[in-house]
Amino acid sequence: MHGSKQSIYVSEDEKELAQAIIKELSGRYRVFWSETGAEAVEAALSGRATVLVMDRKLKGADGLALLEMLRASGNRTPVLMISAMGGVDDRVAGLRAGGDDYLVKPFAMVEFSARVDALARREACANAPHLRAGPLEMDLIARRVLREGRSIDLLPREFKLLEYFMRRPGQVVTRKMLLEDVWNYRFNTQTNVVDVHIRNLRVKLDAPGEKKLIVNLRGEGFVLDVAA
């Protein structure tokens, strides 16, 4: 999807900042602005929004609560949270509620723009029929996976698990993220299903002598390491 056809929905009740954001983005995107988050949430639920930019504190609404409601519905539209609340706990709360990125006010508009662009690119790639990450290639239509030309035969859940990693190369992925997004578990569980499937996936991905691609980070989760 070309950038000029993508839609950014901005929920921000500081009019001066909202106008600056609109000016910055309107050359590349369709930009919609409201002082509450209701319009942005509705746009995300209907599939019209490419990226949401949402302040944590809005007129008559809590941006964090709106984000949690959106994620609880299963919607995965990328969300950039912006807020004057810049403490570590505040940023963590925004990300744990489902934010994809968190930017503290005041911020440089060039950085804001770069973050929006990154989320928009990721959303565009999410709809692409092919994925590539380092030596891995995935055809989402043919359901085929190659590692440097070597075909890898995966079971349906293994395919979905690898797709999740390939959309996030180099990013730490926790067991909780995998249980919620790959297995659709929405409750605490002590199952070892994640570890079992990752172990099986590693056996298929890594031939003898090849670099191990899925790395276990003790106490954090896993990462798809495709750096050269």
Secondary structure, DSSP 4 states (H G I P E B T S, - for coil): --GGG-EEEEE-S-HHHHHHHHHHHTTTSEEEEESSSHHHHHHHHHT--SEEEEESEETTEEHHHHHHHHHHTT----EEEEES--SHHHHHHHHHTT-SEEEESS--HHHHHHHHHHHHHHHHHHT-SEEEETTEEEETTTTEEEETTEEE---HHHHHHHHHHHTSTT--B-HHHHHHHTS---S-----HHHHHHHHHHHHH--TTSPP-EEEETTTEEEE----
